[in-house]
Amino acid sequence: MIDKTAIIVGGGPAGAACAWRLKKAGVDALILDKKTFPRLKLCAGWVTPKVFNLLGLHPKRYPHSIIAFDRLVCYFRGVRVPVRTRQYSIRRYEFDAWLLERSGAPMDQHRVGSIRKENRHHIIDDRYRAKYLVGAGGTHCPVYRHLFSRISPRPETSRIATVETELRYDYIDSNCYLWFFEDGLPGYAWYVPKGNGYLNIGIGGKQTAIKKQGRTINEYWRRFEQKLAAAGLVIDREFDAKGHIYYIRHRTPRLQTDNAYLTGDAAGLATVDMGEGIGPAIRSGLRAADAIIHKRPYRMPQGAGYSWPGIIGSGITAFFNPK
Ligand SMILES: Cc1cc2nc3c(=O)[nH]c(=O)nc-3n(C[C@H](O)[C@H](O)[C@H](O)COP(=O)(O)OP(=O)(O)OC[C@H]3O[C@@H](n4cnc5c(N)ncnc54)[C@H](O)[C@@H]3O)c2cc1C
């Protein structure tokens, strides 16, 4: 049996941030992830300045490919609205591996299956034992499944369907584009240039609302491909796009039971207007670590988190998240 003070299931942004803080405080923590890093993670890789604040790092010091945008070109139902703002794009393939390495915590490649409790300790697959257990395994997190799914079930209406691909592409247009509610999509589509000649394109929308329309996310994706070609943004390319589901919860769910903590996508913490989850994952990972270090309750702000302030955020949410 491998004995640790804390075991973190999942080495994405939530798990790596948690491990980073625990390690700094001298807590004996181990990350378990089913994949080896660097690993592919479907994500547009848009990061806000807040993410770098949380990491205590100036974006200029980030050692991998990064692009800074001074504006986003948004379309709301076809109406062009350029938004002046400072935002960044990174490649998750690089970013997550860097975060994990920066944490300084050890990681075992291990797919977590069973979790049980014995003498106030969590036993994982009869192989690992820890007093504290952090669920940072994303949508399919086993800690959520075993310890939280009954006390905090995910409402069906919180399910977001996405289709996305990241490709090497010699893009000519280096703007970041966002199309909201195009063709009736209850969500948005994106075109995000990345460093080293990569481009990320994708769409996401609320699954129950798409179903109600009698449509599928793949139909929207095919239209989006045509749109990109017609606009001359991506031409003569076959896309190898993949789908992924994640959950965005309007009400913050229960995040702690005994000495088990839920963070990031496992808890459905991405923002309700944009589905921005990297920042909330890092923030929740850090807070879970603080709760363990200082033996205090683990809390995140109650209720919906927004990426856009005020009326824009709630306006997008009203379309993106219709009941
Ligand atoms: C298409 C798409 C685009 C997105 N675009 C953006 C964006 O541009 N900006 C943004 O901020 N957010 C975006 N998000 C959301 C963002 O990707 C997530 O919120 C974020 O990755 C959550 O981080 P996490 O650490 O909670 O989970 P993850 O990054 O999913 O990491 C979970 C880890 O747990 C591991 N794991 C899972 N199951 C097990 C198991 N049984 N045993 C061991 N390990 C396991 C996985 O291998 C994985 O490494 C997007 C999401 C999608 C689907």
The ligand as an ORCA input file, in Angstrom:
! r2SCAN-3c Opt
* xyz 0 1
  C     -14.200     21.953    -26.356
  C     -13.857     22.684    -25.085
  C     -13.279     23.948    -25.149
  C     -12.951     24.636    -23.979
  N     -12.337     25.857    -24.078
  C     -11.955     26.522    -22.952
  C     -11.217     27.717    -23.044
  O     -10.895     28.199    -24.132
  N     -10.859     28.338    -21.895
  C     -11.185     27.831    -20.664
  O     -10.855     28.455    -19.656
  N     -11.856     26.667    -20.559
  C     -12.241     25.983    -21.666
  N     -12.870     24.765    -21.561
  C     -13.067     24.194    -20.222
  C     -11.744     23.632    -19.697
  O     -11.148     22.806    -20.656
  C     -11.983     22.828    -18.409
  O     -12.836     23.560    -17.562
  C     -10.680     22.513    -17.673
  O      -9.874     21.664    -18.434
  C     -10.975     21.877    -16.327
  O      -9.769     21.446    -15.730
  P      -9.749     20.197    -14.727
  O      -8.376     20.146    -14.183
  O     -10.911     20.283    -13.812
  O     -10.038     18.913    -15.639
  P      -9.237     18.288    -16.878
  O      -8.405     19.313    -17.536
  O     -10.262     17.570    -17.679
  O      -8.249     17.228    -16.208
  C      -8.755     16.057    -15.637
  C      -7.658     15.019    -15.587
  O      -8.156     13.879    -14.873
  C      -7.688     12.693    -15.493
  N      -8.604     11.590    -15.165
  C      -9.903     11.462    -15.532
  N     -10.402     10.293    -15.073
  C      -9.406      9.690    -14.387
  C      -9.303      8.461    -13.675
  N     -10.334      7.598    -13.590
  N      -8.131      8.151    -13.089
  C      -7.071      8.988    -13.175
  N      -7.098     10.173    -13.849
  C      -8.256     10.516    -14.440
  C      -7.653     13.036    -16.970
  O      -6.755     12.227    -17.713
  C      -7.229     14.509    -16.953
  O      -5.831     14.666    -17.125
  C     -13.215     24.060    -22.717
  C     -13.792     22.788    -22.638
  C     -14.099     22.102    -23.813
  C     -14.707     20.729    -23.724
*
